[in-house]
Amino acid sequence: MKIDRRRALALLGLGAAAPASGALAQGAYEGPVAFEHGVASGDPLPNAMILWTRITPKAETSAPIAYTWRINPVDRRAGGAKSGSGVTGPDRDYTVKIEVTGLDPDRAYTYEFEANGVTSPMGRTRTPSTGETREVVLAVASCSLYPNGYFNAYQAIADLPKLDAVVHLGDYIYEYGGEGSYGMTSAVAGERPHDPPHEIVSLSDYRTRHAQYKSDPALQAAHARAPWIVAWDDHETANNSWFGGAENHQSGAEGDWNARKAAALKAYFEWMPIRDPAPGGAFEAMNRTFHFGDLVSLIMLETRLTARDEQLDYARDLPVVDGKPDIPAFRKKLHDPARRMMSEAQEAWFAKEVADSVKAGRTWQVLGNQVVMARVDVPSPRSVLGEEAVAAAIATQPEDIAKRIDQMERLAAMGLPYGLDMWDGYPAARERLYDAVAAAGAKAVVISGDSHAFWANELYDDEGALRAVEFGTTGITSPGAGDYVKGLPVGELYMKGAKEIVFSDHDAKGFVLLTLTPDEVKGELMTVSSIVSKDYETGVRAAFTATPGEGGVSGLTKV
């Protein structure tokens, strides 16, 4: 079936998510309220910031609620304080989003809201610099599955001594729900079941799920600590989503995909501290660049819903001829240059952004991207780890691991990639991105989420030239391969079996702490010792650096 992209984009106008009017509505609700979901700031510019909260009426109402907001410089120097008022209502689920302009660059602020005599928690935020910048510190997070564990990693982010921004690369919520659903085997799932207790499909469902996640104190603390720069991945809509559908969307039982997608994105823009899109401009709002002085450009890419073609599938797309897999036919599909992760317009926009950053003299070009970019060919467990190690792993859980190992061995023998939902499933699109990096002479650092594993990777183009380094973050709580394949050192397997993988860990939970200076970029793979106990310790699983060079970036060095 031909997909009408123009019609699909039109469905995502999201006009109801526009900022609330400042005019006091007639018949406003004046009863008791609460700020049950904390406060947040986001999309930081040198002179502007998004402030967010949600006002919860404590009595049933559909009337609007009036509020005030204020923001004050931490340094208390004269000037800089701002305030205002507005109205929110059920059309945007009583969320509040303000863009405060006229702020000063490189200045810390506190902010809070008030409604019906109740004051919100206080948040802290900071605008980026416009001049010489000696250091930028970013916390990179992804994949927080509410039932699977406590959000200790978010609390660890909130407790960082220095932090310029949190970059969240998606899977902020998950769409699953109900008995036996993803994450419900966790030791703490009984006290953290998803709300609503079923898979979310409608606008009301998605709003309720966002509300549940933002009720978590650790997540609230991380939002209140620093501005967030966010991107959605697949679970904000449905698993393994692409432009025209998703693996976890059944059109017969769950309705029209474009309607579900529109509902999910409306709730996303209501509940996240991101600039609201112009009507029909949801995807343009997601592709955006943030500059931190003369040091860093953070270029955020939308690679899920704008133009991504459907993922290939080995069971469906690997033909069998005379009882044997037709690998050349599959590779032809895989390497088809028409297969896209981003539209032509997105690719052109990215090429311009990265070139402009280099021309402006900024040291680093950081690519905020949802999925792992490195080439991760499936390694042979028996060849890499040895028969003895594989036999020992199989002995611990024979059925599960034996099947997985057999599948890996088959794919390894064919020389095929591990993940077709990652950039490995779109190699021609990846090569076009590398071409843009090379043409600009960028010092590119890719940050990735989605995989529930830590990665430190060196990214090479088809000619073997190093184009970027990559730091992939593990999940806040989402289970990785190490949770399922006990006894098999999955990270070691990929480190030894794939050229571009310098380091990988599929067991740990946490985030990446990225520190950029004029002399180096340092990625620290930060761990929390537990997600099933609220008592935990924060550690560093591994750390790597790279340095800027003439027209590119060095390889990774372990520190």
C-alpha positions in Angstrom: 0.0 0.0 0.0 1.3 3.4 -0.9 1.7 5.7 2.1 0.4 9.2 1.8 3.1 11.1 3.6 1.5 14.5 3.2 -1.7 13.2 4.8 0.2 11.6 7.6 2.1 14.7 8.4 -1.1 16.8 8.4 -2.6 14.5 11.1 0.3 15.6 13.3 -0.6 19.3 13.5 -0.8 19.1 17.3 -2.4 22.5 17.4 -3.9 21.8 20.8 -0.4 21.6 22.3 0.3 25.2 21.6 1.4 27.3 24.7 -1.5 28.3 26.9 -2.8 31.8 26.6 -1.9 34.3 29.3 -5.4 35.7 29.5 -7.4 34.8 32.5 -10.3 32.6 31.4 -13.8 33.1 32.6 -15.1 30.6 35.2 -11.6 29.4 36.2 -11.3 26.6 38.7 -10.3 28.1 42.1 -10.4 24.9 44.2 -7.4 22.9 45.6 -4.6 22.0 43.3 -1.2 20.2 43.5 2.0 20.0 41.6 2.3 16.2 41.6 4.6 15.9 38.6 7.4 18.3 39.5 8.9 21.0 37.3 11.2 20.9 34.3 13.1 23.1 32.0 14.4 22.4 28.5 15.6 23.4 25.1 18.1 25.9 26.5 19.2 28.8 24.3 21.6 31.6 25.5 18.6 34.0 25.8 15.6 31.6 26.3 14.4 28.6 28.2 11.3 26.4 28.2 9.7 26.0 31.7 7.2 23.2 32.3 4.9 21.9 35.0 1.5 20.2 35.4 -1.2 21.5 37.7 -3.4 18.8 39.1 -6.9 19.9 40.2 -7.9 18.0 43.4 -11.6 18.1 42.5 -13.2 16.9 39.4 -13.4 19.8 36.9 -13.1 20.7 33.2 -12.6 24.4 33.9 -9.4 26.2 33.2 -6.8 27.0 35.9 -4.9 30.2 36.1 -1.3 30.3 37.2 1.7 32.5 37.6 5.4 31.7 37.1 8.7 33.4 38.1 12.3 32.9 37.3 15.2 34.4 39.3 19.0 34.6 38.7 20.9 32.5 41.2 23.6 35.1 41.5 21.1 37.7 42.7 22.8 40.4 40.6 20.4 43.3 39.7 18.2 42.5 36.8 17.2 39.3 35.1 14.2 38.3 37.2 11.1 37.6 35.1 7.5 36.6 35.8 4.2 36.1 34.1 0.8 34.4 34.2 -1.3 32.1 32.1 -4.1 29.7 31.9 -4.1 25.9 31.3 -6.9 23.4 30.9 -8.1 20.0 29.9 -7.3 20.7 26.2 -3.6 20.2 27.1 -4.1 17.9 30.2 -3.5 20.8 32.6 0.2 21.0 31.6 2.0 24.3 31.5 4.7 25.3 29.1 6.3 28.7 29.0 9.1 30.0 26.8 10.9 32.6 28.8 12.9 35.0 26.6 15.3 37.8 27.3 17.5 35.7 29.6 21.3 36.3 30.0 23.8 33.8 28.5 25.7 31.6 30.8 23.6 32.3 33.9 22.0 30.0 36.4 18.3 30.5 37.4 15.7 29.1 39.8 12.1 29.0 38.8 8.7 28.0 40.2 5.0 28.2 39.5 1.9 29.1 41.6 -1.8 28.3 41.2 -4.7 28.8 43.6 -2.3 29.7 46.5 -0.1 26.6 46.0 3.6 26.9 45.0 5.3 24.3 43.0 8.7 22.7 43.8 11.6 24.9 42.8 13.7 24.0 39.7 17.1 25.1 38.7 18.3 25.7 35.1 21.1 27.4 33.2 21.5 29.1 29.8 24.4 28.2 27.6 27.3 30.6 27.0 27.9 32.5 23.8 31.6 33.1 24.2 34.7 31.2 25.2 33.7 28.0 26.9 36.2 25.7 28.7 34.0 22.8 29.6 30.5 21.4 28.9 29.1 18.5 30.9 26.2 16.5 29.6 24.4 13.5 31.1 23.1 11.2 28.4 20.2 9.0 29.3 17.7 6.6 27.6 15.3 3.7 28.2 13.5 3.9 31.5 11.1 1.0 31.9 9.0 1.9 35.0 8.0 -1.6 36.2 11.5 -3.0 35.8 13.2 -1.0 38.5 13.7 2.1 40.6 14.9 5.2 38.7 18.2 5.3 40.8 20.1 6.5 37.7 17.9 9.6 37.4 18.7 10.4 41.1 22.4 9.9 40.4 22.1 12.5 37.6 20.3 14.9 40.0 23.2 14.5 42.4 25.9 15.4 39.9 28.1 18.3 41.1 28.3 19.9 37.7 25.8 19.5 34.9 25.0 21.8 31.9 22.1 19.7 30.4 20.5 16.2 30.4 20.2 14.8 26.9 17.5 12.1 26.8 17.6 10.0 23.7 14.3 8.3 23.9 12.2 5.5 25.4 11.3 8.0 28.2 8.1 6.0 28.6 7.1 2.5 27.4 3.8 1.6 25.8 3.4 -1.9 27.2 1.1 -2.7 30.2 -0.8 -5.4 31.9 0.0 -8.8 33.5 3.0 -10.5 31.9 4.0 -7.5 29.9 7.6 -6.3 29.4 9.3 -5.6 32.8 6.6 -7.3 34.9 9.0 -10.1 36.0 11.1 -7.6 38.0 11.4 -7.9 41.7 9.8 -4.5 42.1 7.1 -4.7 39.4 4.4 -5.5 41.9 4.7 -2.0 43.4 5.4 -0.3 40.0 2.9 -1.8 37.5 2.1 0.4 34.5 -0.8 2.7 34.6 -3.1 2.2 32.8 -2.7 -1.5 33.2 -2.8 -2.3 29.5 -1.0 -1.2 26.3 -1.5 2.4 25.6 -3.2 3.4 22.4 -5.5 6.5 22.9 -4.6 10.1 23.8 -5.9 9.5 27.4 -3.7 6.4 27.7 -0.6 8.2 26.6 -1.3 11.1 29.0 -1.9 8.8 31.9 1.4 7.0 31.2 3.4 10.2 31.0 1.8 11.3 34.3 2.8 8.0 36.0 6.4 8.4 34.9 6.6 12.0 36.1 5.2 11.0 39.4 8.6 9.3 40.2 10.6 11.4 42.7 14.0 10.5 41.2 12.9 11.6 37.7 11.4 14.8 39.2 14.8 15.5 40.8 16.7 15.0 37.6 14.3 17.3 35.7 14.6 20.0 38.4 18.4 19.8 38.4 19.2 21.1 34.9 17.6 21.8 31.5 16.7 18.7 29.4 17.2 18.3 25.6 15.0 15.4 24.5 14.2 13.2 21.6 11.7 10.4 21.2 12.6 6.9 20.1 10.1 4.1 19.4 8.4 3.4 22.8 7.0 6.9 23.0 4.7 5.5 20.2 5.2 1.8 19.8 8.1 -0.7 19.6 10.2 -0.6 16.5 8.2 2.2 15.0 8.9 3.6 11.5 7.2 6.1 9.3 4.3 3.9 8.3 3.8 1.7 11.3 5.5 -0.3 14.1 6.2 -3.8 15.1 4.0 -3.4 18.1 1.0 -1.8 16.3 -1.7 -4.1 14.9 -3.9 -1.9 12.7 -6.9 -4.2 13.1 -7.0 -4.3 16.8 -5.4 -0.9 17.6 -6.8 1.3 14.9 -5.1 3.6 12.4 -1.3 4.1 12.9 -1.3 7.8 12.0 -4.1 8.4 14.6 -2.2 6.5 17.3 1.0 8.3 16.4 -0.7 11.7 16.5 -2.2 10.9 20.0 1.2 9.8 21.3 3.0 12.9 20.0 0.4 15.3 21.3 0.8 13.8 24.8 4.6 13.9 24.3 4.6 17.6 23.5 2.2 18.4 26.3 4.3 16.5 28.9 7.9 17.2 27.9 10.0 20.3 28.3 10.5 20.9 24.6 9.4 23.8 22.3 6.0 23.1 20.9 5.8 22.7 17.2 4.1 24.9 14.7 1.0 23.2 13.3 2.1 20.3 11.1 5.7 20.8 12.3 6.2 18.1 14.9 9.2 16.6 13.2 10.8 20.0 12.5 10.6 20.7 16.2 12.6 17.6 16.9 15.5 18.3 14.5 17.3 21.2 16.2 20.7 22.4 17.3 22.0 23.8 20.5 25.3 25.6 20.8 27.4 25.8 24.0 29.7 28.8 23.4 32.6 28.2 21.1 33.0 24.6 22.2 30.1 22.4 21.3 27.2 22.1 18.9 24.7 19.5 19.9 22.7 18.5 16.7 19.6 16.5 17.6 18.3 14.1 14.9 14.8 12.5 14.5 15.3 9.1 13.0 12.1 7.3 13.8 8.9 8.8 12.5 9.8 11.5 9.8 11.0 9.2 7.0 12.4 5.9 8.3 11.6 3.0 6.0 10.3 -0.2 7.6 13.0 -2.3 9.2 14.1 -5.4 7.3 13.5 -8.7 9.1 15.5 -11.9 8.6 12.5 -14.2 8.8 10.6 -12.1 6.2 13.3 -10.6 4.0 16.1 -13.2 3.8 15.0 -15.4 0.9 15.7 -19.1 0.8 16.6 -20.6 -2.5 17.1 -24.3 -2.9 17.1 -24.7 0.9 19.9 -22.1 1.3 19.7 -18.4 2.3 20.1 -16.1 -0.6 22.6 -13.7 1.1 23.4 -11.6 -2.0 19.7 -10.9 -2.5 19.3 -9.8 1.2 22.4 -7.6 1.0 21.0 -5.9 -2.1 17.8 -5.0 -0.1 19.9 -3.9 2.9 22.2 -1.6 0.9 19.5 -0.1 -1.3 20.4 3.6 -1.3 16.6 4.4 -1.4 16.3 3.0 2.2 16.1 6.0 4.5 16.5 6.8 8.2 16.1 10.6 7.5 14.4 12.4 4.6 16.4 14.2 2.0 15.5 17.5 3.7 16.7 16.2 7.0 20.0 15.1 5.5 20.5 18.5 3.9 19.7 20.2 7.1 22.2 18.0 9.0 24.9 18.7 6.5 24.4 22.4 6.8 24.3 22.4 10.6 27.5 20.4 10.9 29.3 22.5 8.3 28.1 25.8 10.0 29.3 24.6 13.3 32.8 23.9 11.9 32.9 27.2 10.1 31.9 29.0 13.4 35.0 27.5 15.0 33.3 25.2 17.5 35.5 22.3 18.6 33.0 19.5 18.8 29.9 18.5 16.8 27.9 16.1 19.0 25.1 14.1 17.2 22.2 13.3 19.4 20.8 10.2 17.9 18.4 7.4 19.0 20.0 4.1 17.9 23.6 2.7 17.8 25.5 3.8 14.7 28.5 1.4 14.8 28.8 -1.6 12.6 27.9 -4.5 14.9 28.2 -7.7 12.8 27.1 -10.7 14.6 30.1 -12.5 16.1 30.5 -16.3 16.5 30.3 -17.1 20.2 32.1 -20.4 19.7 34.9 -18.8 17.7 35.3 -15.7 19.9 34.8 -17.1 23.4 35.6 -20.8 22.8 33.6 -24.0 23.1 34.3 -24.3 26.9 32.8 -20.9 27.7 29.8 -21.4 25.5 29.1 -24.9 27.0 29.4 -23.4 30.5 26.8 -20.7 29.6 24.4 -23.2 28.0 24.6 -25.3 31.2 23.1 -22.4 33.3 20.0 -22.1 31.2 20.1 -24.6 28.4 17.0 -23.8 26.3 17.2 -20.0 26.2 20.9 -19.6 25.6 21.3 -22.5 23.3 18.7 -21.1 20.9 20.2 -17.6 21.0 23.7 -19.0 20.4 22.6 -21.1 17.5 20.9 -18.1 15.9 24.1 -16.0 16.4 26.2 -18.7 14.9 24.0 -18.8 11.8 24.0 -15.0 11.3 27.8 -14.9 12.0 28.4 -17.5 9.3 26.5 -15.3 6.9 28.3 -12.1 7.9 25.1 -10.3 8.7 24.5 -7.4 11.2 23.2 -7.8 14.8 20.5 -5.2 14.7 18.4 -4.3 11.7 16.5 -1.6 13.8 19.9 0.2 14.3 21.9 2.1 11.6 23.2 -1.3 10.5 19.8 -1.7 8.9 20.3 1.4 6.8 23.9 1.4 5.7 23.5 3.7 2.7 21.9 6.3 4.9 24.7 6.0 7.4 27.3 6.5 4.7 25.5 9.7 3.5 25.7 11.0 7.1 29.5 10.1 7.2 29.9 11.9 3.9 28.4 15.1 5.5 30.8 14.7 8.5 33.8 14.3 6.2 32.8 17.2 3.9 32.6 19.5 6.9 35.8 18.3 8.6 33.8 17.8 11.7 35.0 16.5 15.0 32.0 14.3 15.4 30.9 12.6 18.6 27.8 10.4 18.3 25.6 9.7 21.4 23.1 6.8 21.2 20.4 5.1 23.3 17.9 2.3 22.6 20.2 -0.7 23.0 20.1 -1.1 26.9 23.9 -1.5 26.8 27.0 0.7 27.2 29.1 1.2 24.0 32.3 3.0 23.2 32.8 2.8 19.5 34.9 4.1 16.7 32.9 4.7 13.5 34.5 4.1 10.1 33.1 4.8 6.6 33.0 2.3 3.8 36.6 3.4 2.8 37.9 2.6 6.3 38.3 6.3 7.3 37.5 7.1 11.0 34.6 9.6 10.9 33.4 9.8 14.6 33.5 8.2 18.0 30.3 7.0 19.7 29.2 6.7 23.3 26.1 4.6 23.7 24.2 4.7 27.0 22.6 1.7 28.7 19.1 1.9 30.1 18.0 3.7 33.2 16.2 0.4 34.1 15.4 -1.4 30.8 16.8 -5.0 30.6 19.8 -5.6 28.4 21.0 -8.8 26.8 23.0 -9.6 30.0 19.7 -9.8 31.9 18.5 -12.5 29.6 21.6 -14.4 28.7 23.2 -15.2 32.1 26.6 -16.6 32.1 27.5 -15.4 28.6 29.8 -12.3 28.5 27.8 -10.5 25.8 29.9 -7.3 25.9 33.1 -9.2 25.7 31.8 -11.1 22.7 31.1 -7.9 20.7 34.3 -6.2 21.8 36.3 -9.2 20.5 34.2 -9.9 17.5 33.4 -6.4 15.9 36.1 -4.0 14.7 34.3 -0.8 15.7 33.4 -1.9 19.2 36.1 -0.7 21.7 34.0 -1.5 24.8 30.5 -2.8 25.5 28.6 -3.9 28.6 25.1 -5.4 28.4 24.6 -5.9 32.2 25.0 -2.5 33.8 22.3 0.2 34.3 23.1 3.9 34.4 23.9 6.8 32.0 26.8 8.4 30.1 28.6 11.4 31.6 30.0 13.3 28.7 32.6 16.0 29.4 33.9 18.2 26.6 36.8 20.6 26.7 38.9 22.2 23.9 41.4 19.4 24.3 39.3 16.2 24.6 35.9 14.6 25.0 35.6 12.2 27.9 32.8 9.6 28.1 32.3 8.0 31.5 30.0 5.0 31.6 28.2 5.7 34.9 26.5 2.8 36.7 24.1 2.3 39.6 24.7 -0.8 41.6 21.0 -1.8 41.9 17.6 -1.0 40.4 15.6 -3.2 42.7 16.8 -1.5 45.9 16.6 2.2 46.7 20.0 1.7 48.4 22.6 1.9 45.7 26.1 3.2 44.8 27.2 5.1 41.8 30.3 3.9 39.9 32.3 4.3 36.7 32.2 1.1 34.6 34.8 2.5 32.1 35.9 5.8 30.7 37.3 6.8 27.3 38.7 9.9 25.7 39.2 11.2 22.2 40.9 14.3 20.9 40.1 16.8 18.1 42.4 16.6 15.1 42.8 18.4 11.8 39.5 17.6 10.0 38.4 14.9 12.4 38.6 13.1 15.7 41.1 10.6 17.1 40.3 7.1 18.1 39.3 6.2 21.7 41.8 5.9 24.6 40.8 4.1 27.8 41.4 6.1 30.9 
